[in-house]
Amino acid sequence: MPSLVVRNLDDSIINALKERAVKHHRSTEAEHRAILAEVLMKPQRKSFAEALANIPAVGTDTDFQRINDDTSESNVFD
């Protein structure tokens, strides 16, 4: 299995990794592997544009046409 060496890490990062490993009852090396897998192997999030493109086309524009009335009760932002 390939190895990965990470050099020039700040001491605060090393300490945080060690603390996290203790919290999860793992070795520092196992915690490092778990963090990499968690971040790199999770499904990619869709962009806002992709999410909008996946909304099904239902109804017509007139189904969603705004009704404007001039009563003060209808304008909630005034």
N, CA, C and O atoms as a MOPAC input file, in Angstrom:
PM7 MOZYME 1SCF
protein

 N      0.85500 1    -1.17500 1     0.00000 1
 C      0.00000 1     0.00000 1     0.00000 1
 C      0.89900 1     1.23500 1     0.00000 1
 O      1.88600 1     1.26700 1     0.73400 1
 N      0.58600 1     2.23800 1    -0.79300 1
 C      1.40600 1     3.44800 1    -0.84800 1
 C      1.39400 1     4.20400 1     0.47400 1
 O      0.46000 1     4.09400 1     1.26900 1
 N      2.44500 1     4.96700 1     0.68300 1
 C      2.56900 1     5.78900 1     1.88600 1
 C      2.52300 1     7.25200 1     1.50100 1
 O      2.76100 1     7.62300 1     0.35200 1
 N      2.21400 1     8.07100 1     2.48500 1
 C      2.15200 1     9.50600 1     2.27900 1
 C      2.91600 1    10.17200 1     3.41000 1
 O      2.65300 1     9.91300 1     4.58400 1
 N      3.86000 1    11.02800 1     3.05600 1
 C      4.63100 1    11.77100 1     4.04900 1
 C      4.24300 1    13.23700 1     3.92100 1
 O      4.28200 1    13.81200 1     2.83300 1
 N      3.87300 1    13.82400 1     5.03600 1
 C      3.50900 1    15.24300 1     5.04300 1
 C      4.54600 1    15.96500 1     5.89300 1
 O      4.68600 1    15.69100 1     7.08500 1
 N      5.26600 1    16.88200 1     5.27300 1
 C      6.33700 1    17.59600 1     5.96700 1
 C      5.91000 1    19.01800 1     6.28500 1
 O      4.93600 1    19.54000 1     5.74300 1
 N      6.67300 1    19.62400 1     7.18200 1
 C      6.54100 1    21.04700 1     7.53000 1
 C      5.15900 1    21.42500 1     8.06000 1
 O      4.61400 1    22.46900 1     7.70300 1
 N      4.60200 1    20.57200 1     8.91000 1
 C      3.33000 1    20.88600 1     9.55000 1
 C      3.57700 1    21.70500 1    10.80500 1
 O      4.54800 1    21.48100 1    11.52800 1
 N      2.70700 1    22.63500 1    11.04900 1
 C      2.77000 1    23.44200 1    12.26300 1
 C      2.48600 1    22.55800 1    13.47800 1
 O      1.68500 1    21.62700 1    13.39700 1
 N      3.13200 1    22.84600 1    14.58600 1
 C      2.93500 1    22.05400 1    15.81000 1
 C      1.48100 1    22.03300 1    16.25000 1
 O      1.01700 1    21.03300 1    16.79700 1
 N      0.75700 1    23.12100 1    16.02100 1
 C     -0.64800 1    23.16100 1    16.44100 1
 C     -1.49300 1    22.15700 1    15.65200 1
 O     -2.45700 1    21.60400 1    16.18000 1
 N     -1.13300 1    21.92500 1    14.39900 1
 C     -1.85900 1    20.93600 1    13.59200 1
 C     -1.56700 1    19.53000 1    14.10400 1
 O     -2.46900 1    18.69900 1    14.21700 1
 N     -0.30400 1    19.27300 1    14.41000 1
 C      0.07800 1    17.95800 1    14.95400 1
 C     -0.63900 1    17.70000 1    16.26800 1
 O     -1.16400 1    16.60800 1    16.48800 1
 N     -0.66300 1    18.69100 1    17.13500 1
 C     -1.33600 1    18.52800 1    18.43400 1
 C     -2.83700 1    18.31300 1    18.25900 1
 O     -3.43100 1    17.48900 1    18.95500 1
 N     -3.44900 1    19.04500 1    17.33800 1
 C     -4.88300 1    18.87000 1    17.09100 1
 C     -5.16100 1    17.46700 1    16.55300 1
 O     -6.15900 1    16.84800 1    16.92200 1
 N     -4.28400 1    16.96300 1    15.68300 1
 C     -4.43300 1    15.61600 1    15.15100 1
 C     -4.32000 1    14.57600 1    16.26300 1
 O     -5.10000 1    13.62400 1    16.31200 1
 N     -3.36400 1    14.75800 1    17.14000 1
 C     -3.18200 1    13.82100 1    18.25700 1
 C     -4.38700 1    13.85100 1    19.18200 1
 O     -4.84600 1    12.80000 1    19.62800 1
 N     -4.90700 1    15.04000 1    19.47800 1
 C     -6.08100 1    15.15700 1    20.34800 1
 C     -7.29700 1    14.49300 1    19.71000 1
 O     -8.06500 1    13.80400 1    20.38200 1
 N     -7.46200 1    14.70500 1    18.41400 1
 C     -8.59800 1    14.10400 1    17.71900 1
 C     -8.47000 1    12.57700 1    17.70300 1
 O     -9.46200 1    11.86300 1    17.85700 1
 N     -7.25300 1    12.08900 1    17.51900 1
 C     -7.02000 1    10.64100 1    17.52200 1
 C     -7.38300 1    10.03300 1    18.87500 1
 O     -8.02900 1     8.98700 1    18.93600 1
 N     -6.97400 1    10.68100 1    19.94200 1
 C     -7.30100 1    10.18800 1    21.28700 1
 C     -8.81000 1    10.16600 1    21.48100 1
 O     -9.36300 1     9.20600 1    22.01900 1
 N     -9.46700 1    11.22500 1    21.04000 1
 C    -10.92700 1    11.33100 1    21.18200 1
 C    -11.64500 1    10.19600 1    20.45400 1
 O    -12.67700 1     9.71300 1    20.91900 1
 N    -11.09700 1     9.76900 1    19.31000 1
 C    -11.71700 1     8.70600 1    18.52300 1
 C    -11.11300 1     7.32500 1    18.79200 1
 O    -11.43000 1     6.35900 1    18.09700 1
 N    -10.24000 1     7.23500 1    19.80400 1
 C     -9.61700 1     5.95800 1    20.19500 1
 C     -8.85900 1     5.32100 1    19.02500 1
 O     -8.97600 1     4.12300 1    18.76800 1
 N     -8.08000 1     6.15100 1    18.32300 1
 C     -7.28200 1     5.66700 1    17.19400 1
 C     -5.85900 1     6.17300 1    17.34900 1
 O     -5.57600 1     7.08100 1    18.13000 1
 N     -4.97900 1     5.56000 1    16.58400 1
 C     -3.61300 1     6.07800 1    16.51200 1
 C     -3.63900 1     7.36100 1    15.68800 1
 O     -4.60500 1     7.63600 1    14.97600 1
 N     -2.57000 1     8.13800 1    15.79400 1
 C     -2.48200 1     9.36900 1    15.01100 1
 C     -2.49900 1     9.04100 1    13.51900 1
 O     -3.13000 1     9.74800 1    12.73200 1
 N     -1.81600 1     7.98700 1    13.13800 1
 C     -1.77900 1     7.58700 1    11.73200 1
 C     -3.16500 1     7.16200 1    11.24100 1
 O     -3.57200 1     7.52700 1    10.13800 1
 N     -3.88800 1     6.39200 1    12.05500 1
 C     -5.24500 1     5.96300 1    11.67900 1
 C     -6.18300 1     7.17000 1    11.58600 1
 O     -7.05400 1     7.22300 1    10.71800 1
 N     -5.99900 1     8.12500 1    12.47600 1
 C     -6.82500 1     9.33000 1    12.43300 1
 C     -6.54100 1    10.13200 1    11.16200 1
 O     -7.45600 1    10.66300 1    10.53300 1
 N     -5.27600 1    10.21000 1    10.79700 1
 C     -4.89200 1    10.89500 1     9.56500 1
 C     -5.56400 1    10.23500 1     8.35900 1
 O     -6.08700 1    10.92100 1     7.48200 1
 N     -5.54600 1     8.90300 1     8.32100 1
 C     -6.20900 1     8.18000 1     7.22700 1
 C     -7.70600 1     8.44700 1     7.22200 1
 O     -8.30000 1     8.64400 1     6.16200 1
 N     -8.31800 1     8.45500 1     8.40500 1
 C     -9.76600 1     8.68200 1     8.50200 1
 C    -10.14100 1    10.08200 1     8.01900 1
 O    -11.15000 1    10.25300 1     7.33600 1
 N     -9.33700 1    11.07600 1     8.36800 1
 C     -9.60500 1    12.45000 1     7.93000 1
 C     -9.50000 1    12.54200 1     6.41100 1
 O    -10.36300 1    13.13500 1     5.76400 1
 N     -8.45900 1    11.96800 1     5.84600 1
 C     -8.29300 1    12.00400 1     4.39500 1
 C     -9.45900 1    11.30700 1     3.68800 1
 O     -9.98100 1    11.82300 1     2.69900 1
 N     -9.86500 1    10.14300 1     4.18800 1
 C    -10.98300 1     9.41700 1     3.58100 1
 C    -12.28100 1    10.21300 1     3.71400 1
 O    -13.06300 1    10.28800 1     2.76700 1
 N    -12.50900 1    10.80000 1     4.87200 1
 C    -13.73400 1    11.57700 1     5.11700 1
 C    -13.84600 1    12.74700 1     4.14900 1
 O    -14.91400 1    13.01100 1     3.59800 1
 N    -12.75100 1    13.43200 1     3.95100 1
 C    -12.76600 1    14.63700 1     3.11300 1
 C    -12.74500 1    14.29100 1     1.62900 1
 O    -13.47100 1    14.89500 1     0.83900 1
 N    -11.92500 1    13.33300 1     1.25300 1
 C    -11.71700 1    13.07100 1    -0.16800 1
 C    -12.70000 1    12.08400 1    -0.78100 1
 O    -12.89900 1    12.10100 1    -1.99600 1
 N    -13.31000 1    11.23500 1     0.01100 1
 C    -14.17300 1    10.19800 1    -0.54300 1
 C    -15.66200 1    10.50300 1    -0.42000 1
 O    -16.48700 1     9.72900 1    -0.90600 1
 N    -16.01700 1    11.59900 1     0.21000 1
 C    -17.44200 1    11.91100 1     0.33000 1
 C    -17.98400 1    12.36300 1    -1.01900 1
 O    -17.23600 1    12.88100 1    -1.84900 1
 N    -19.27300 1    12.16800 1    -1.24000 1
 C    -19.84800 1    12.58100 1    -2.52200 1
 C    -19.71200 1    14.08800 1    -2.72600 1
 O    -19.82100 1    14.86800 1    -1.78000 1
 N    -19.47400 1    14.47500 1    -3.95300 1
 C    -19.34800 1    15.89100 1    -4.27300 1
 C    -20.70500 1    16.56400 1    -4.14500 1
 O    -21.73000 1    16.00400 1    -4.53400 1
 N    -20.69900 1    17.77800 1    -3.59400 1
 C    -21.93700 1    18.54700 1    -3.48900 1
 C    -22.26900 1    19.14800 1    -4.84500 1
 O    -21.38100 1    19.51500 1    -5.61500 1
 N    -23.55600 1    19.24000 1    -5.12000 1
 C    -23.99500 1    19.86900 1    -6.35600 1
 C    -23.89100 1    21.37400 1    -6.22000 1
 O    -24.07900 1    21.92800 1    -5.13600 1
 N    -23.59300 1    22.02300 1    -7.31700 1
 C    -23.60300 1    23.47700 1    -7.31400 1
 C    -25.05300 1    23.94500 1    -7.31800 1
 O    -25.96100 1    23.16800 1    -7.61000 1
 N    -25.26200 1    25.19600 1    -6.99900 1
 C    -26.60900 1    25.75800 1    -7.00100 1
 C    -27.22700 1    25.63600 1    -8.39300 1
 O    -28.40600 1    25.30900 1    -8.52600 1
 N    -26.43400 1    25.89800 1    -9.42200 1
 C    -26.92800 1    25.79900 1   -10.79900 1
 C    -27.35800 1    24.36900 1   -11.12300 1
 O    -28.37700 1    24.16900 1   -11.78400 1
 N    -26.59600 1    23.37400 1   -10.66700 1
 C    -26.96200 1    21.97500 1   -10.90600 1
 C    -28.24700 1    21.61300 1   -10.17400 1
 O    -29.09200 1    20.89900 1   -10.71300 1
 N    -28.39300 1    22.10400 1    -8.94800 1
 C    -29.61400 1    21.83300 1    -8.18400 1
 C    -30.82400 1    22.44300 1    -8.88400 1
 O    -31.87200 1    21.80300 1    -8.97800 1
 N    -30.69000 1    23.66300 1    -9.37100 1
 C    -31.79300 1    24.29900 1   -10.09200 1
 C    -32.12300 1    23.54200 1   -11.37200 1
 O    -33.29500 1    23.38700 1   -11.71700 1
 N    -31.11700 1    23.07700 1   -12.06300 1
 C    -31.34000 1    22.35500 1   -13.31800 1
 C    -32.06100 1    21.03000 1   -13.08200 1
 O    -32.71100 1    20.51400 1   -13.99200 1
 N    -31.95800 1    20.47700 1   -11.88200 1
 C    -32.59700 1    19.19800 1   -11.57100 1
 C    -34.02100 1    19.33400 1   -11.06700 1
 O    -34.67600 1    18.32500 1   -10.80600 1
 N    -34.51600 1    20.55200 1   -10.92300 1
 C    -35.90400 1    20.74600 1   -10.50000 1
 C    -36.79800 1    20.33700 1   -11.66600 1
 O    -36.60300 1    20.80400 1   -12.78800 1
 N    -37.77500 1    19.46900 1   -11.41200 1
 C    -38.60600 1    19.01700 1   -12.52700 1
 C    -39.45600 1    20.15200 1   -13.09000 1
 O    -39.88800 1    21.04000 1   -12.35400 1
 N    -39.69000 1    20.11600 1   -14.39000 1
 C    -40.51200 1    21.11600 1   -15.06400 1
 C    -41.97900 1    20.70100 1   -14.90300 1
 O    -42.46300 1    19.81400 1   -15.60600 1
 N    -42.66700 1    21.34700 1   -13.98100 1
 C    -44.08500 1    21.05900 1   -13.75800 1
 C    -44.87000 1    22.35500 1   -13.86700 1
 O    -44.40400 1    23.41100 1   -13.43800 1
 N    -46.04500 1    22.27200 1   -14.43400 1
 C    -46.89800 1    23.45200 1   -14.55400 1
 C    -46.39900 1    24.40000 1   -15.62000 1
 O    -45.41800 1    24.13700 1   -16.31500 1
 N    -47.09600 1    25.49500 1   -15.72400 1
 C    -46.72000 1    26.52900 1   -16.67200 1
 C    -46.47600 1    27.81800 1   -15.90000 1
 O    -46.79100 1    27.90600 1   -14.71300 1
 N    -45.92500 1    28.80200 1   -16.56400 1
 C    -45.65700 1    30.07200 1   -15.89600 1
 C    -46.92100 1    30.68100 1   -15.31400 1
 O    -46.87200 1    31.30600 1   -14.25500 1
 N    -48.05200 1    30.50800 1   -15.98600 1
 C    -49.29700 1    31.10200 1   -15.47800 1
 C    -49.75300 1    30.42400 1   -14.19100 1
 O    -50.48200 1    31.02200 1   -13.40000 1
 N    -49.33100 1    29.18300 1   -13.97800 1
 C    -49.66600 1    28.51100 1   -12.71500 1
 C    -49.01200 1    29.20800 1   -11.52700 1
 O    -49.50100 1    29.12800 1   -10.40000 1
 N    -47.92200 1    29.88000 1   -11.78700 1
 C    -47.16100 1    30.51300 1   -10.71900 1
 C    -47.18100 1    32.03200 1   -10.80700 1
 O    -46.36000 1    32.71200 1   -10.19300 1
 N    -48.12500 1    32.55100 1   -11.57600 1
 C    -48.19200 1    33.98800 1   -11.78400 1
 C    -48.59300 1    34.69000 1   -10.49300 1
 O    -49.53100 1    34.26800 1    -9.81700 1
 N    -47.88400 1    35.75400 1   -10.15500 1
 C    -48.14300 1    36.51400 1    -8.94500 1
 C    -49.39300 1    37.37300 1    -9.13600 1
 O    -49.57600 1    38.01400 1   -10.17100 1
 N    -50.23400 1    37.36800 1    -8.12500 1
 C    -51.42500 1    38.20800 1    -8.13800 1
 C    -51.09300 1    39.45400 1    -7.33400 1
 O    -50.82300 1    39.37100 1    -6.13600 1
 N    -51.11200 1    40.58300 1    -7.97400 1
 C    -50.84100 1    41.85200 1    -7.29100 1
 C    -52.15200 1    42.50600 1    -6.89800 1
 O    -52.99400 1    42.79300 1    -7.74900 1
 N    -52.31700 1    42.73400 1    -5.63300 1
 C    -53.44200 1    43.55800 1    -5.20200 1
 C    -52.87800 1    44.69300 1    -4.36700 1
 O    -51.82700 1    44.54200 1    -3.74300 1
 N    -53.54400 1    45.79200 1    -4.35000 1
 C    -53.00700 1    47.00900 1    -3.73000 1
 C    -53.41900 1    47.17900 1    -2.28300 1
 O    -53.33800 1    48.29000 1    -1.75900 1
 N    -53.85800 1    46.12200 1    -1.61700 1
 C    -54.23100 1    46.26200 1    -0.20800 1
 C    -52.98200 1    46.26800 1     0.64700 1
 O    -51.99700 1    45.60700 1     0.31900 1
 N    -53.01500 1    46.99100 1     1.71600 1
 C    -51.84900 1    47.10300 1     2.58900 1
 C    -51.53200 1    45.79700 1     3.30500 1
 O    -50.39600 1    45.57600 1     3.72700 1
 N    -52.53800 1    44.92600 1     3.44300 1
 C    -52.32500 1    43.65500 1     4.11900 1
 C    -51.45800 1    42.71100 1     3.29500 1
 O    -50.78200 1    41.85200 1     3.85900 1
 N    -51.46500 1    42.85300 1     1.98100 1
 C    -50.73300 1    41.93000 1     1.14700 1
 C    -49.23200 1    42.23300 1     1.09000 1
 O    -48.44000 1    41.36900 1     0.71200 1
 N    -48.84700 1    43.43600 1     1.45700 1
 C    -47.42800 1    43.78200 1     1.39700 1
 C    -46.82000 1    43.63800 1     2.79500 1
 O    -46.88600 1    44.56200 1     3.60700 1
 N    -46.25100 1    42.51600 1     3.05700 1
 C    -45.74400 1    42.21100 1     4.39700 1
 C    -44.45300 1    42.93100 1     4.73300 1
 O    -44.04700 1    42.94900 1     5.89500 1
 N    -43.79500 1    43.52900 1     3.74300 1
 C    -42.51100 1    44.15400 1     3.98100 1
 C    -42.59500 1    45.64700 1     4.24600 1
 O    -41.56100 1    46.28500 1     4.44000 1
 N    -43.76800 1    46.21800 1     4.26000 1
 C    -43.90900 1    47.65300 1     4.56300 1
 C    -44.25200 1    47.87800 1     6.01200 1
 O    -44.40700 1    49.02200 1     6.43900 1

